[in-house]
Amino acid sequence: MNAVGKQGALTRPLLILGVGNQFRSDDGIGPAAADALHERLPTVAVEVCDGQGVDLLVRWTLADTVILIDAMRSGAEPGTVRRFVVPPDTIPVECRLASTHGFGPAEAIALGAALDQLPRRLILYAVEGATYAEGMGLCTEVERGVKTVVEWVVQEAAVVQENATD
Amino acid sequence: MSSRSIHVDYLARVEGEGGIHVTFTGDQVTDVQLSIFEPPRFFEAFLRGRAFSEAPDITARICGICPVAYQMSSVHAMEQALGISVTGPLRALRRLLYCGEWIESHALHVFMLHAPDFVGYPDAIAMAKDHPEIVERALKAKKAGNAIVARLGGREIHPINVRVGGFYKVPTRRDLATLQEDLLRGRELALDAVRWTANLPIPQFEQDYEFVALHHDDEYAMNEGHVVSNWGLNILPTEYEDHFAEEHVPYSTALHSTHRGHGAYLVGPLARYALNHAQLSPLAKEAARDAGLGPVSRNPFQSIVVRSVEMLYAFDEALRIIADYVEPEQPHVAAEPRAGVGCACTEAPRGMLYHRYRLDEAGTIVDAKIVPPTSQNQKIIEDDLRRVAAQSANSSDEELTLRCEQTVRNYDPCISCSTHFLKLTVERT
């Protein structure tokens, strides 16, 4: 079901964005999760964002709920999964997400808040990566973290879709 | 004698990781280093042994900000090696794709990366709280540029529809018509941006640069032309390596380029504008004149205005190409492998990008050379820093640091391309 959003355009109830670069090892967490979710959730918009953080703002303006999946470098064990709901959560400083031009998902969220251009509900799943060297493929612990995220997002998407049809 | 040093460990609002180190002895600047400490990425070695047809997609991964530039330089170089040329609507579509990237990149830099320096904010997020309209302009302009790249390239970033000889699939006239509304709005917004940037507090700082850019008699050069300079250089891209050299400096993982026998030179919007002003559209020329720009600007702090003029031009040119578009009969011309060498320069948003490839009979890449714009501008950036620091020797460390960072951002450096970048240190002894 679509609804009319802030700017008067039709919004999608749910958009899932996997953020990252699959050619930089564990930075490919977001794209890997998006690939898996694409198969598991054929009726949901699942996209990969492998470019500039600022483009997230452009993409999420027409979605009611956005689920972002990204790699983080917080010092936790590789594969550790954290979940934030913005608002009320804020992204902790130590939870560093990958970025270009110093502008990644954390900055996009801060800018979206400053401009009042956040989706109604923004959920971030961050998975601790181990290496960001050039190359493809995730390390074993990180793969396990991605599998966990995929399961949790499938559950979360079911709730969002159910609420949207109420 | 007292000494002073200023260090910026990680320069913000640039792509990649690097730093600035400025040393004073008394009032004299005795050392300036633009250090790039990101590890080199060995793309040139990575290309060896791959098929000629893979170069556009592999090189596009070098940068998330200017993948189209890498694709364009690689396809033109390959086509020269294979003895084919792309003309008519396919050539026009490539130019349209490049317009999309110029819009995306210039909108990001003008409004979000460079503007905070002029209006006194540490970043776009802080600026957005007081001036949301500035950031909203960036997002709207960028969206229109993204739409062009997505339509022609198959997706917004790292396009996948470009191939040697043309495209995998070409758009219909109707496909392109859907872009028009956003481009018309974007053109107005870019016109406002030229007026707005012209009124920013621009520091007085003029230098006698050697400007180097592509030049084409019939169009504002993007994909093709001679490599020319305001000091009399006029060569084909195939002669590039006879005239330009790269050298290693110990404090940087990126190579420095020089014009042999001349030294540092400047590539990017200021150079293009100075050498190709006559080829701008009437609207862009008029806007530049109204903004107080002459046909040449030698002030790098004015690059924010020139970049806005180029953004306006890119909107104008994109609309012209869409209006004139005739669907081609084939999406690409045949590209058969053969042994050969091909070179090309195209104009990335931040300056000229050179590619050279050597192929064997099977079309396999034997060797490759890539000279990105940020490598070419590194020496000029250091020269500017030296002069800016000397002018500002009596400023506080904080003021000097901000001015030095702004000086680097004048060039919209992409350290991902030169390798990745930035931090400022000032040392006073």
Interface residues (C-beta under 8 A of the other chain):
Chain A: N21 F23 C49 D50 G51 Q52 V54 D55 L57 V58 T100 H101 G102 F103 E107 A110 L111 A114 L115 D116 Q117 E134
Chain B: A12 R13 V14 E15 R41 F42 R61 G64 I65 L108 M112 L113 D123 A124 I125 A128 K129 P132 V135 E136 A138 L139 K142 K143 N146 E156 I157 H158 S416
